[in-house]
């Protein structure tokens, strides 16, 4: 269990003689939500104060994510575990408000076909991958948006670990230079290339199989949603969340048409509200500036 607060909650419930199956379902539901929230705030770990920052809106948006793949009865079970958990946090003065109270379960008729991996799912998959080579391949797809054939063809001399960049030929034949993400640099600095020319030295099919094996371990079994190529879309969504404009994301992913980039973007309600509020605040500041003049 990756969250000490969840461990404390489960130990508390064990003393109440709850069934082991119930406790297991609680732990799974709570950890799944916390993985989602950690992905939203882009944090490797949650502090005690992080729990008090979880709002009702965040939980409500989470139900929309669940609604893409779960029936209403399953969503109710997920929320039941969260309600128990946040009641425990509230009773222990860790949160000032229980964000689960008042959350509405979405109607089934607004259910949408899920096409892309969520950011938190991509980061969960990366974090949970133990094999260094496989973790690196998944990381190049998610953090740098590389296509699977680009990963397979990546050469050791394409990587400049001093400058923390990679320079390589892309699908359209153009030479492209990208920064190497810190999560990948942490692996690469101690990585043994074994004197090989290629970083991985395997086929694209082998890399796809690596991904499928790891996805299956994390209950990501829908191949229409979970594939290593879909990590490029997760990369686009993460860049957008972190403030990149669409034109920059287009260049980063080496798309010929910006329309392709727009298809890749999977913009959540939290992303939209955050950017809208940011623009609104800037507008108010500008207006005040004009009035003062």
Rosetta silent file (secondary structure, phi, psi, omega in degrees, C-alpha in Angstrom):
SEQUENCE: XXXXXXXXXXXXXXXXXXXXXXXXXXXXXXXXXXXXXXXXXXXXXXXXXXXXXXXXXXXXXXXXXXXXXXXXXXXXXXXXXXXXXXXXXXXXXXXXXXXXXXXXXXXXXXXXXXXXXXXXXXXXXXXXXXXXXXXXXXXXXXXXXXXXXXXXXXXXXXXXXXXXXXXXXXXXXXXXXXXXXXXXXXXXXXXXXXXXXXXXXXXXXXXXXXXXXXXXXXXXXXXXXXXXXXXXXXXXXXXXXXXXXXXXXXXXXXXXXXXXXXXXXXXXXXXXXXXXXXXXXXXXXXXXXXXXX
SCORE:     score description
SCORE:     0.000 S_00000001
   1 L     0.000  124.442 -171.422    0.000    0.000    0.000 S_00000001
   2 L   -85.166   -9.742 -174.021    1.601    3.263   -1.196 S_00000001
   3 L  -118.679  111.136 -178.646   -0.296    5.673    1.073 S_00000001
   4 H   -55.960  -35.980 -178.617    0.430    5.673    4.847 S_00000001
   5 H   -65.844  -35.235  177.923   -2.889    7.418    5.539 S_00000001
   6 H   -69.064  -39.028  177.521   -4.771    4.606    3.782 S_00000001
   7 H   -60.965  -42.656  178.242   -2.811    2.064    5.826 S_00000001
   8 H   -61.950  -41.137  179.807   -3.855    3.851    9.034 S_00000001
   9 H   -63.684  -45.999 -178.474   -7.486    3.827    7.892 S_00000001
  10 H   -64.807  -39.642  178.127   -7.452    0.103    7.059 S_00000001
  11 H   -63.966  -36.821  177.363   -5.829   -0.747   10.400 S_00000001
  12 H   -64.507  -43.310 -179.342   -8.531    1.285   12.144 S_00000001
  13 H   -69.376  -30.586  178.362  -11.266   -0.597   10.264 S_00000001
  14 H   -62.537  -35.254  179.332   -9.612   -3.949   11.039 S_00000001
  15 L   -68.546  -16.175  177.598  -10.118   -3.266   14.731 S_00000001
  16 L   -93.383    6.066  176.052  -13.847   -2.991   13.984 S_00000001
  17 L    63.772   36.801  173.412  -13.797   -6.551   12.609 S_00000001
  18 L   -71.908  153.613 -179.591  -14.797   -5.673    9.062 S_00000001
  19 L   -65.034  146.419 -178.712  -14.561   -8.472    6.516 S_00000001
  20 H   -60.002  -37.849  179.378  -11.220   -8.832    4.732 S_00000001
  21 H   -63.245  -42.149  178.861  -12.934   -8.549    1.329 S_00000001
  22 H   -63.057  -44.517  179.818  -14.549   -5.241    2.320 S_00000001
  23 H   -63.172  -39.702  179.005  -11.234   -3.852    3.547 S_00000001
  24 H   -64.055  -41.208  178.547   -9.520   -4.938    0.340 S_00000001
  25 H   -66.655  -39.935  176.197  -12.169   -3.194   -1.774 S_00000001
  26 H   -59.014  -50.026 -177.378  -11.859   -0.032    0.352 S_00000001
  27 H   -59.880  -42.056 -178.928   -8.075    0.007   -0.048 S_00000001
  28 H   -66.555  -45.070 -179.158   -8.286   -0.482   -3.810 S_00000001
  29 H   -64.161  -44.241 -177.666  -10.936    2.231   -4.320 S_00000001
  30 H   -67.433  -44.890  179.939   -9.145    4.782   -2.130 S_00000001
  31 H   -63.371  -36.990  178.775   -5.719    4.144   -3.672 S_00000001
  32 H   -62.498  -43.943  178.402   -7.204    4.414   -7.163 S_00000001
  33 H   -66.426  -42.289 -178.660   -8.654    7.841   -6.352 S_00000001
  34 H   -66.873  -32.539  173.439   -5.433    9.038   -4.715 S_00000001
  35 H   -62.551  -42.658  177.953   -3.464    7.922   -7.791 S_00000001
  36 H   -61.489  -46.930 -178.059   -5.850   10.031   -9.872 S_00000001
  37 H   -66.491  -40.360  178.649   -5.466   13.048   -7.582 S_00000001
  38 H   -61.016  -35.930  176.402   -1.685   12.725   -7.437 S_00000001
  39 H   -67.287  -36.801 -179.948   -1.668   12.805  -11.240 S_00000001
  40 H   -64.508  -42.733 -175.720   -3.803   15.970  -11.256 S_00000001
  41 H   -92.713    0.049  175.510   -1.496   17.893   -8.948 S_00000001
  42 L    57.575   50.650  179.280    1.627   16.362  -10.500 S_00000001
  43 L  -122.274  139.425  178.490    3.112   15.194   -7.207 S_00000001
  44 L   -72.660  -30.951 -178.732    5.119   12.039   -6.562 S_00000001
  45 L  -138.358  156.170  176.550    3.827   11.826   -2.989 S_00000001
  46 L  -102.793  130.673  175.160    0.920   13.163   -0.953 S_00000001
  47 L   -91.041  173.126  178.537    1.624   15.069    2.244 S_00000001
  48 H   -58.640  -39.392 -179.084   -0.768   15.368    5.163 S_00000001
  49 H   -71.754  -21.122 -179.687   -1.905   18.782    3.903 S_00000001
  50 H   -59.979  -36.049 -177.206   -2.582   17.373    0.419 S_00000001
  51 H   -66.219  -34.398 -179.156   -5.684   15.597    1.696 S_00000001
  52 H   -74.045  -12.861  179.798   -7.192   18.837    2.961 S_00000001
  53 L   -89.528   -7.041 -179.731   -6.788   20.332   -0.537 S_00000001
  54 L   -75.238  121.150 -175.207   -9.059   17.725   -2.142 S_00000001
  55 L  -102.006  165.896  175.761  -12.295   19.486   -3.069 S_00000001
  56 H   -61.013  -37.179  179.325  -15.800   18.295   -3.814 S_00000001
  57 H   -62.412  -40.706  178.645  -15.287   19.454   -7.429 S_00000001
  58 H   -61.491  -43.607  179.534  -12.234   17.192   -7.756 S_00000001
  59 H   -66.930  -40.608  179.798  -14.238   14.213   -6.514 S_00000001
  60 H   -62.455  -41.934  177.423  -17.167   15.093   -8.768 S_00000001
  61 H   -65.372  -32.272  177.006  -14.867   15.224  -11.788 S_00000001
  62 H   -63.759  -35.899  178.607  -13.442   11.875  -10.721 S_00000001
  63 H   -64.948  -30.821  176.914  -16.927   10.376  -10.970 S_00000001
  64 H   -67.749  -36.473  175.829  -17.043   11.519  -14.609 S_00000001
  65 H   -64.098  -45.808  178.713  -13.794    9.623  -15.203 S_00000001
  66 H   -61.991  -35.621 -176.441  -15.284    6.525  -13.540 S_00000001
  67 H   -65.692  -17.006  178.849  -18.457    6.946  -15.581 S_00000001
  68 L   -72.071  -23.011 -175.947  -16.456    6.339  -18.760 S_00000001
  69 L  -131.252  -15.569 -174.589  -15.885    2.694  -17.818 S_00000001
  70 L  -114.371  151.758  173.099  -18.069    1.777  -14.810 S_00000001
  71 L   -76.673  163.936 -178.111  -21.775    1.267  -14.223 S_00000001
  72 H   -59.252  -37.418 -179.510  -23.562    3.441  -11.656 S_00000001
  73 H   -63.192  -37.313  179.261  -23.621    0.578   -9.125 S_00000001
  74 H   -71.329  -36.869  177.792  -19.827    0.259   -9.349 S_00000001
  75 H   -64.167  -38.608  177.582  -19.368    4.022   -8.967 S_00000001
  76 H   -59.896  -40.440  178.852  -21.487    3.885   -5.800 S_00000001
  77 H   -65.377  -40.654  178.841  -19.133    1.243   -4.382 S_00000001
  78 H   -61.399  -44.663 -178.691  -16.099    3.392   -5.224 S_00000001
  79 H   -69.795  -30.126  179.140  -17.653    6.399   -3.465 S_00000001
  80 H   -62.263  -42.431  177.640  -18.676    4.290   -0.464 S_00000001
  81 H   -65.531  -41.308  179.283  -15.029    3.502    0.224 S_00000001
  82 H   -65.612  -37.605  178.757  -14.032    7.135   -0.248 S_00000001
  83 H   -62.042  -44.516  178.469  -16.788    8.290    2.103 S_00000001
  84 H   -62.528  -41.685 -177.863  -15.535    5.986    4.853 S_00000001
  85 H   -64.931  -48.402 -177.108  -11.952    7.132    4.287 S_00000001
  86 H   -73.738  -24.844  171.882  -12.664   10.860    4.364 S_00000001
  87 H   -64.971  -41.177  176.470  -14.947   10.439    7.374 S_00000001
  88 H   -61.713  -44.006  179.182  -11.949    8.859    9.118 S_00000001
  89 H   -65.347  -39.831  179.613   -9.741   11.804    8.061 S_00000001
  90 H   -64.758  -44.405 -178.900  -12.367   14.312    9.207 S_00000001
  91 H   -65.204  -23.627 -179.707  -12.773   12.616   12.590 S_00000001
  92 L  -102.624   16.884  175.291   -9.001   12.779   13.052 S_00000001
  93 L    59.009   30.834  177.374   -8.801   16.484   12.092 S_00000001
  94 L   -91.218  -32.980  172.754   -6.784   15.780    8.941 S_00000001
  95 L  -122.153  149.236 -178.767   -9.392   17.378    6.661 S_00000001
  96 L   -89.609  -20.814 -179.719  -11.712   20.223    7.579 S_00000001
  97 L  -138.969  142.868  174.958  -14.495   19.159    5.199 S_00000001
  98 L   -85.684  108.560 -173.985  -15.558   15.770    3.844 S_00000001
  99 L   -74.148   -6.088 -179.396  -15.394   16.290    0.031 S_00000001
 100 L   -82.542  -28.978 -177.030  -17.494   13.208   -0.709 S_00000001
 101 L   -64.326  125.724  178.694  -20.665   14.605    0.863 S_00000001
 102 L    92.374   -5.318  178.746  -22.973   15.979   -1.812 S_00000001
 103 L   -70.600  133.154 -178.147  -21.165   14.405   -4.778 S_00000001
 104 L   -98.316  140.716  175.482  -23.630   13.266   -7.441 S_00000001
 105 L   -82.160  126.658 -178.541  -23.249   10.061   -9.459 S_00000001
 106 L   -59.833  148.367  176.109  -23.378   10.899  -13.215 S_00000001
 107 L   -71.660  145.993 -175.709  -26.312    9.634  -15.207 S_00000001
 108 H   -65.308  -27.487 -176.769  -25.526    6.673  -17.426 S_00000001
 109 H   -67.868  -14.934  177.781  -26.820    8.391  -20.545 S_00000001
 110 H   -94.565    8.333 -179.585  -23.856   10.808  -20.571 S_00000001
 111 L   -61.897  135.696 -177.781  -21.408    7.912  -20.607 S_00000001
 112 L  -116.037  154.172  174.427  -18.765    8.374  -23.320 S_00000001
 113 L   -71.152  128.290 -179.919  -16.529    5.914  -25.070 S_00000001
 114 L   -83.922  128.681 -176.178  -13.107    6.088  -23.491 S_00000001
 115 L  -115.640  -24.995 -173.964  -10.362    6.471  -26.068 S_00000001
 116 L  -127.270  155.155  171.349   -7.254    7.533  -24.199 S_00000001
 117 L   -69.455  140.302  174.020   -5.357    6.674  -21.075 S_00000001
 118 L   -73.879  157.550  179.935   -5.785    9.226  -18.326 S_00000001
 119 H   -58.218  -44.261 -176.870   -2.648   11.037  -17.125 S_00000001
 120 H   -65.484  -30.170  178.209   -2.831    9.373  -13.719 S_00000001
 121 H   -70.017  -42.074  179.351   -3.061    5.943  -15.382 S_00000001
 122 H   -62.505  -42.637 -178.065    0.039    6.584  -17.503 S_00000001
 123 H   -72.943  -32.732  175.834    2.008    7.755  -14.470 S_00000001
 124 H   -64.638  -43.155  179.322    0.747    4.855  -12.376 S_00000001
 125 H   -61.865  -44.606  178.852    1.910    2.428  -15.069 S_00000001
 126 H   -62.679  -47.456 -177.941    5.338    4.069  -15.210 S_00000001
 127 H   -62.437  -35.548 -174.712    5.711    4.130  -11.418 S_00000001
 128 H   -85.289   -9.923 -179.848    4.672    0.481  -11.050 S_00000001
 129 L   -77.773  123.962 -175.107    7.006   -0.880  -13.746 S_00000001
 130 L   -92.284  -43.725 -178.157    9.976   -2.560  -12.075 S_00000001
 131 L   -61.910  121.969 -173.700   12.074   -3.732  -15.051 S_00000001
 132 H   -60.947  -43.782 -178.427   14.409   -0.830  -15.880 S_00000001
 133 H   -63.538  -44.975 -179.813   14.479   -1.405  -19.641 S_00000001
 134 H   -66.278  -41.845  178.677   10.697   -1.652  -19.874 S_00000001
 135 H   -59.920  -40.216  179.872   10.236    1.375  -17.600 S_00000001
 136 H   -65.444  -42.614  179.240   12.560    3.368  -19.855 S_00000001
 137 H   -62.873  -45.025  178.035   10.612    2.391  -23.007 S_00000001
 138 H   -63.498  -39.065  179.844    7.292    3.366  -21.396 S_00000001
 139 H   -64.651  -40.269  178.413    8.875    6.608  -20.185 S_00000001
 140 H   -63.763  -33.918  178.560   10.091    7.594  -23.668 S_00000001
 141 H   -72.840  -43.082 -174.968    6.527    7.118  -24.962 S_00000001
 142 H   -82.172  -49.945 -174.990    4.843    9.022  -22.118 S_00000001
 143 H   -79.424  -30.827 -178.027    7.295   11.768  -21.174 S_00000001
 144 H  -114.674   -0.641  174.183    8.729   12.414  -24.635 S_00000001
 145 L    66.026   27.936 -179.593    5.882   11.265  -26.882 S_00000001
 146 L   -74.706  143.026  172.462    8.022    8.918  -28.979 S_00000001
 147 L   -72.768  158.593 -175.530    6.341    6.533  -31.403 S_00000001
 148 H   -63.599  -35.607  178.067    7.043    2.848  -30.804 S_00000001
 149 H   -69.681  -30.707  177.002    9.225    2.593  -33.932 S_00000001
 150 H   -69.441  -34.795  176.740   11.206    5.636  -32.747 S_00000001
 151 H   -66.698  -44.918 -178.642   11.787    3.912  -29.409 S_00000001
 152 H   -63.849  -33.257 -176.139   12.932    0.721  -31.139 S_00000001
 153 L   -93.881    0.355 -176.439   15.320    2.656  -33.409 S_00000001
 154 L   -64.580  126.311 -178.859   16.674    4.976  -30.701 S_00000001
 155 E   -98.280  153.417  179.335   20.469    4.925  -30.690 S_00000001
 156 H   -60.820  -38.881 -179.130   22.741    5.434  -27.716 S_00000001
 157 H   -75.985   -1.256  171.889   24.501    8.281  -29.530 S_00000001
 158 H   -76.679  -17.493 -174.008   21.111   10.019  -29.923 S_00000001
 159 E   -99.845  127.001  173.984   21.253   10.752  -26.192 S_00000001
 160 E  -112.592   94.364 -174.289   23.299   13.613  -24.779 S_00000001
 161 L   -72.230  -19.262  176.556   23.149   13.038  -21.042 S_00000001
 162 L   -72.283  -46.333  179.316   25.306   16.090  -20.368 S_00000001
 163 L   -85.890   -8.919 -178.902   22.881   18.456  -22.091 S_00000001
 164 L    60.355   44.989  178.992   19.920   16.254  -21.070 S_00000001
 165 E  -134.138  162.575  171.806   18.633   16.157  -24.653 S_00000001
 166 E  -128.701  137.956  179.179   17.984   13.597  -27.370 S_00000001
 167 E  -127.339  123.404 -174.451   18.445   14.270  -31.089 S_00000001
 168 E  -156.273  167.536 -179.788   17.064   11.804  -33.631 S_00000001
 169 E   -89.477  131.183 -176.905   15.325   11.433  -36.993 S_00000001
 170 L   -97.971 -174.787 -173.115   11.541   11.373  -36.826 S_00000001
 171 L   -55.409  -39.506 -177.562    8.820    9.855  -38.998 S_00000001
 172 L   -87.372    8.049  177.894    8.951   12.623  -41.622 S_00000001
 173 L    88.274   -5.884 -178.892   12.738   12.434  -41.858 S_00000001
 174 L   -78.404  146.388  175.406   13.329   15.647  -39.925 S_00000001
 175 E   -83.080  128.545 -173.057   15.988   15.850  -37.231 S_00000001
 176 E  -127.042  134.441  175.938   14.327   16.608  -33.911 S_00000001
 177 E  -114.910  129.033  179.990   15.854   17.580  -30.555 S_00000001
 178 E  -128.615  148.907  171.509   13.894   17.098  -27.342 S_00000001
 179 E   -71.309  146.364  176.412   14.732   17.586  -23.660 S_00000001
 180 L   -90.405  126.666 -178.396   14.975   14.356  -21.695 S_00000001
 181 L   -61.221  147.623 -178.584   12.491   14.276  -18.821 S_00000001
 182 H   -57.818  -38.298 -179.840   13.958   14.195  -15.306 S_00000001
 183 H   -61.041  -31.570  177.648   12.218   10.879  -14.587 S_00000001
 184 H   -81.846  -37.218  178.269   14.132    9.368  -17.512 S_00000001
 185 H   -60.622  -37.723  179.426   17.425   11.078  -16.647 S_00000001
 186 H   -59.390  -30.716  178.429   17.241    9.497  -13.187 S_00000001
 187 H   -84.317  -43.982 -172.318   17.264    6.094  -14.932 S_00000001
 188 H   -66.485  -31.857 -176.454   19.712    6.886  -17.734 S_00000001
 189 L   -61.715  -27.121 -179.657   22.548    8.177  -15.554 S_00000001
 190 L  -114.315   11.171 -174.180   23.072    4.663  -14.153 S_00000001
 191 L   -79.166  135.222  179.092   21.803    2.668  -17.152 S_00000001
 192 L   -94.943  106.836 -179.706   24.111    0.021  -18.602 S_00000001
 193 L   -79.949   -9.966  174.991   23.937    0.173  -22.400 S_00000001
 194 L    62.958   25.489  179.006   26.282   -2.787  -22.634 S_00000001
 195 L    71.711   12.589 -177.767   28.291   -1.268  -25.501 S_00000001
 196 L   -83.393  158.155  177.573   25.318   -1.593  -27.846 S_00000001
 197 L   -78.484  -42.622 -179.529   24.451    0.800  -30.674 S_00000001
 198 E   -93.575  145.986 -179.890   20.701    0.776  -29.960 S_00000001
 199 L   -63.264  -41.802 -175.451   19.266    1.693  -26.579 S_00000001
 200 L  -110.028  -39.843  177.821   16.895   -1.297  -26.578 S_00000001
 201 L    66.158   33.027  177.452   17.912   -3.542  -29.482 S_00000001
 202 L  -132.714  169.875 -179.568   14.466   -5.165  -29.833 S_00000001
 203 L   -80.074  165.593  175.867   11.603   -5.048  -32.335 S_00000001
 204 H   -62.583  -35.720  179.193    8.548   -2.802  -32.108 S_00000001
 205 H   -62.325  -39.831  179.331    6.446   -5.920  -31.423 S_00000001
 206 H   -63.822  -41.055  179.075    8.595   -6.747  -28.405 S_00000001
 207 H   -65.292  -40.276  176.931    8.142   -3.226  -27.010 S_00000001
 208 H   -62.313  -38.651  178.167    4.375   -3.497  -27.549 S_00000001
 209 H   -67.634  -37.373  175.386    4.416   -6.819  -25.679 S_00000001
 210 H   -56.713  -48.250 -178.217    6.374   -5.211  -22.826 S_00000001
 211 H   -60.977  -47.211 -177.088    3.676   -2.582  -22.525 S_00000001
 212 H   -60.060  -40.400  179.274    0.824   -5.119  -22.641 S_00000001
 213 H   -61.323  -45.512 -179.988    2.412   -7.192  -19.889 S_00000001
 214 H   -69.037  -39.191  179.230    2.741   -4.166  -17.602 S_00000001
 215 H   -62.709  -42.046  179.482   -0.746   -2.880  -18.488 S_00000001
 216 H   -62.283  -37.281  178.642   -2.283   -6.261  -17.636 S_00000001
 217 H   -62.021  -27.580 -177.412   -0.544   -6.191  -14.236 S_00000001
 218 L  -104.313   20.736  177.940   -2.344   -2.885  -13.545 S_00000001
 219 L    60.419   30.615  175.978   -5.781   -4.068  -14.748 S_00000001
 220 L  -105.151   79.388 -167.283   -5.490   -1.971  -17.934 S_00000001
 221 L  -103.697  -10.091 -179.994   -6.764   -4.681  -20.262 S_00000001
 222 L   -78.421  105.570 -175.056   -8.834   -2.815  -22.884 S_00000001
 223 L   -69.097  -15.641  175.418   -6.472   -2.769  -25.874 S_00000001
 224 L   -73.645  -18.433 -178.804   -8.631   -0.090  -27.525 S_00000001
 225 L  -110.305  -41.999 -171.778   -7.622    2.249  -24.695 S_00000001
 226 L  -106.401  103.818  173.071   -4.327    0.900  -23.396 S_00000001
 227 L  -148.746  159.524 -177.408   -1.472    0.655  -25.889 S_00000001
 228 L   -64.672  -29.142  178.207    2.003    2.137  -25.938 S_00000001
 229 L   -68.275  -32.109 -179.819    0.977    4.425  -28.815 S_00000001
 230 H   -65.895  -16.739  176.754   -1.856    5.845  -26.680 S_00000001
 231 H   -66.341  -22.131  175.102    0.833    7.158  -24.319 S_00000001
 232 H   -64.730  -37.249  177.145    1.521    9.834  -26.964 S_00000001
 233 H   -69.082  -39.011  176.725   -1.989   11.143  -26.307 S_00000001
 234 H   -63.599  -36.812  177.120   -1.358   11.010  -22.560 S_00000001
 235 H   -62.012  -44.815  179.573    1.850   12.967  -23.201 S_00000001
 236 H   -61.225  -43.937 -179.523   -0.119   15.620  -25.101 S_00000001
 237 H   -64.966  -38.483  179.176   -2.676   15.925  -22.289 S_00000001
 238 H   -66.302  -42.384  178.742    0.061   16.228  -19.666 S_00000001
 239 H   -62.524  -40.081  179.236    1.845   18.970  -21.638 S_00000001
 240 H   -65.157  -43.813  178.821   -1.435   20.846  -21.998 S_00000001
 241 H   -60.283  -35.984 -176.590   -2.132   20.498  -18.278 S_00000001
 242 L   -85.727    7.079  171.316    1.340   21.841  -17.505 S_00000001
 243 L   106.492    0.011  177.779    0.771   24.999  -19.566 S_00000001
 244 L   -71.245  139.949  173.864    2.022   24.193  -23.082 S_00000001
 245 L   -80.575  164.782 -173.214   -0.005   25.758  -25.895 S_00000001
 246 H   -62.578  -38.067 -179.555   -1.359   23.537  -28.671 S_00000001
 247 H   -63.435  -39.256  178.367    1.181   24.748  -31.253 S_00000001
 248 H   -67.452  -38.516  178.363    4.073   23.810  -28.942 S_00000001
 249 H   -66.131  -39.375  176.358    2.552   20.388  -28.308 S_00000001
 250 H   -56.796  -45.875  179.734    2.188   19.909  -32.083 S_00000001
 251 H   -66.651  -41.566 -178.292    5.909   20.597  -32.504 S_00000001
 252 H   -60.551  -42.415 -177.027    6.851   18.394  -29.537 S_00000001
 253 H   -88.211   -5.780  178.674    4.938   15.409  -30.959 S_00000001
 254 L    63.181   45.622  175.193    6.031   16.173  -34.548 S_00000001
 255 L   -86.777  136.920  176.733    2.499   16.337  -35.964 S_00000001
 256 L   -69.202  -41.309 -177.020    2.147   17.648  -39.507 S_00000001
 257 L  -116.137  138.886  179.559   -1.329   19.058  -38.813 S_00000001
 258 H   -67.283  -22.801  177.499   -2.502   20.773  -35.660 S_00000001
 259 H   -61.115  -34.450  177.825   -5.845   18.987  -36.102 S_00000001
 260 H   -65.172  -41.820  178.723   -4.068   15.737  -35.188 S_00000001
 261 H   -61.489  -39.846 -179.418   -2.793   17.310  -31.980 S_00000001
 262 H   -63.800  -35.081  177.470   -6.333   18.411  -31.075 S_00000001
 263 H   -65.933  -37.535 -178.324   -7.532   14.818  -31.435 S_00000001
 264 H   -68.728  -30.506 -174.885   -4.774   13.694  -29.072 S_00000001
 265 L   -70.237  124.553  178.059   -5.697   16.218  -26.378 S_00000001
 266 L  -114.561   84.170 -170.537   -7.911   14.697  -23.713 S_00000001
 267 L   -85.717  120.672 -179.615   -8.858   17.807  -21.743 S_00000001
 268 L   -83.700  167.428  177.303  -10.495   17.145  -18.379 S_00000001
 269 H   -61.654  -38.385  178.957  -12.950   19.414  -16.589 S_00000001
 270 H   -61.997  -42.116  178.764  -10.244   20.270  -14.028 S_00000001
 271 H   -61.671  -46.327 -177.424   -7.876   21.357  -16.822 S_00000001
 272 H   -62.823  -47.948 -178.230  -10.553   23.520  -18.428 S_00000001
 273 H   -63.201  -39.367  179.898  -11.642   25.166  -15.176 S_00000001
 274 H   -61.582  -46.657 -178.620   -8.042   25.826  -14.158 S_00000001
 275 H   -70.711  -37.082  178.351   -7.195   27.556  -17.431 S_00000001
 276 H   -62.957  -45.533  179.611  -10.501   29.445  -17.516 S_00000001
 277 H   -63.748  -36.461  178.513   -9.976   30.741  -13.983 S_00000001
 278 H   -63.583  -44.311  178.574   -6.431   31.750  -14.877 S_00000001
 279 H   -65.704  -40.468 -179.027   -7.599   33.744  -17.880 S_00000001
 280 H   -61.848  -43.828  178.893  -10.431   35.281  -15.853 S_00000001
 281 H   -63.715  -41.145  178.538   -8.024   36.443  -13.153 S_00000001
 282 H   -62.353  -39.452  179.690   -5.686   37.938  -15.774 S_00000001
 283 H   -62.167  -43.877  179.308   -8.642   39.739  -17.336 S_00000001
 284 H   -62.587  -42.270  179.242   -9.595   41.265  -13.982 S_00000001
 285 H   -61.555  -43.827  179.953   -6.024   42.384  -13.371 S_00000001
 286 H   -63.451  -41.207 -179.736   -5.848   44.016  -16.788 S_00000001
 287 H   -64.811  -42.200  177.720   -9.160   45.781  -16.276 S_00000001
 288 H   -60.529  -38.869  178.516   -8.056   47.104  -12.906 S_00000001
 289 H   -61.359  -40.888  179.314   -4.879   48.356  -14.551 S_00000001
 290 H   -67.257  -40.629 -178.600   -6.891   50.251  -17.156 S_00000001
 291 H   -65.929  -37.687 -179.887   -9.210   51.728  -14.545 S_00000001
 292 H   -65.353  -34.417  178.826   -6.298   52.925  -12.448 S_00000001
 293 L   -69.418    0.000    0.000   -4.836   54.733  -15.443 S_00000001
